[in-house]
Amino acid sequence: MSLRSRSVLLVALAAAAFVMSARDATAQARPVAVAATGATVDDLRIWDQQVDQMIRSRDLRVRETQGDPIVASREHQRLDQYYRGVRVFGADLTRQLAPNGTVSIFGLIHSGIDLDATPKLSIDDAPQALAAAIGGQASNTSPELVVLPLSDGYHLAYVGQVTTDVERLNVFVDANTGALLRKYSDFLRDVGTGFGTYGDPKKLSTTAASGSYVADDHLRPAEITTYDMRGSFARTSALLVHNQLPGLSDIASSSVNNWTDGAVVDAHVYAGWYYDYLYKRFGRHGLDGRDLRMALFTHPVQLADIGSASEDVIGTYYINDIYCDSCGPNGRGAVLIGEGAPKGFAGPNLEIKPLSSSLEAVAHELTHGVTAKTARLNGFPFSKRAR
């Protein structure tokens, strides 16, 4: 058998396996990425036939058809996947059609889903369950019953919008128990640009607030907030030692969303990367597995004051990082980023940058948060990292 024939056979078997597993409750559930173009004509033909078959069985349903704005004779068909009459959230395909046939198919669909599609909570109970899940108020939009793919499998869920005092959220709750499964803001957030401690360009997720931008990441399921103590040891002590709650003015900010404070940029970006790592590598939702807010405090002291600081202050707030499990805006954990030391203080020609300049250092402290929320190994109340 030639290499081309073998390739076509593999594609055909994969497509057939998808259709079979979609009908077979014992098959392993999994997402299937579809990318077929005219560059692989045989692949495209096979997937085109499978899409037509799934449309006939109502496993795929046409959501809309739009004309191509560039090529007048073509149109784009957008299809949603359904499982036993319930839409699979995020599962859809786009098929580009021309007078002489299909041009391309792209998207994501799921196979092997095994769920009872009959909810224990009625559609009339759904608004109250959605609102109760986050302590908000249900909007006047009707909830929808969906199959929600998450890292731990598929869930029958209600999705709807809930308003709080400050924003509108899309909320998913278990359609049998009402437990919160997922939430994300309906407000579009901003992505700023900045430079790290070593001058490397980075992008960071921010939020518009009061005419400026704050280092508050709402794009990830876990909110990530980076605070700027602006060198005030008194304010740092008030928030981390005496358990005062931080306010909006304590969050690091930029008037034009172009960030030049390298310590803030590195801390905020690396915390986001750490969340991504936990999720992609382990399927874990943040420090506690439930998308707990991640809080980081930068510039706890003035670099120029290091000469008059006590040894304890130097070893805690300058040349060190800290994870405190009882600190932060919700009293459930925060990282304090050491300010570093000027050139010559710790040794000839030796300069210690703000410790957020190291991805390893930020990840190390946040990992204390993971252990504190699980095994609690030396994670409460303070866990210091010697330098």
Steps between C-alpha positions, in 0.01 A plus 500: 500500500636842405562771760216710355256208507599424858442865597154501342414175679607644837287810448204285401544281806529806726182651359317170527624453855366843590153417373503161671622641831237772488244220510687273740458589866799283597746686276751736657371856489735740326510815289584462131662789312397513136715682242443394140570709191545464128866429566392155621213420265440147627490613863259778409268263314487257791424768760247663267309172484512463879370853551209431264423178686504680837270771363252231392514340847463844663833460682605814310259787435551804281514812716538747214620531144685812384623609161873540453576876486800443272400214273140567400420145392598345834325481836590400853283251683531500879384189683449414868536152644214348701486198728155348546349833405720705735761738358862419582644830617797614288468214250448634151623477143532751218463362149587716199288413198550581133281420194723203419515360854646547846817709528594447865377377840641626831391466859470281807252226574474242777463123490409238756286724724310291755242703695141481607364803314197538729570760773372466856464878525226642279555792265281705734737427790809587297500883546491470877776236498719717277455807720558306823823349365680837509275708723371719218176573323382304197457707185187493288664274239379140493747232620602225260559132572840398358764231517805673649844348429742556790838354587337233717248391236157600371227657712133564436470867589283808486667814370363848543596855588518631855566859605697617803558852628782555250461268200300247302620139513432190293442227756481121464343281768451127522152426362444236768646658814529872427872498587715764332703352214640804322462876470650775286432868454292626211701822510782507248833557670815671382840363413782739577863498398803552716864424564635266765787571735754405234330702225324206336161585343196329648121508471289514813130475570360814660167661583382854427406683820438868580668631186811283527596132489568274796697176519192287556473197271143386432577307182594187692247313715700598810528875551864607524566832675841665531530773764755782516596607852708784348780446750281565805606259773219635719236415238656161436495422871139618533385265223714193562569508874195676642246352256358821360325453167658651187302745290488592133771763554740227617481313168784576258377737230596666172330797339547378141529120539865517402685370804856604586534363856692179436434349844124537455506374141703190586294413809168536318606314187678216679203441731283459189749261349504300822121470493520384137763241595289356781200470271673367188736262679279374782147616416506698827292816537742728682652471846207331670356322196196731514641811329588689817619856435880528471637813669854636469649801682791689341724784625443434872791730599720775356823374348681811627407415862683168509802648674295596808278190501530229762634157412151352534350756262780445249459123515123522468414793275816563298696182427220247521153405380218396731178305471249579776199269510285727719576827316355665195171659394297199610728384783575181310850553369741750346855521369732781605771581247836604642635835382857378447816686590707775335834432339775437753273435801517120496845479343741681270332590170200285600152639435185311599202582280142491633439131552201492264758519219537123547218279375637225721475721809138601433403140420676379814298726726171422328577130542502563876139604442425166338646305793327729749164427337565125488755341735577833674868407523660799676256719312334668800529769605831593334731310273822681420741428224860566595726660242 
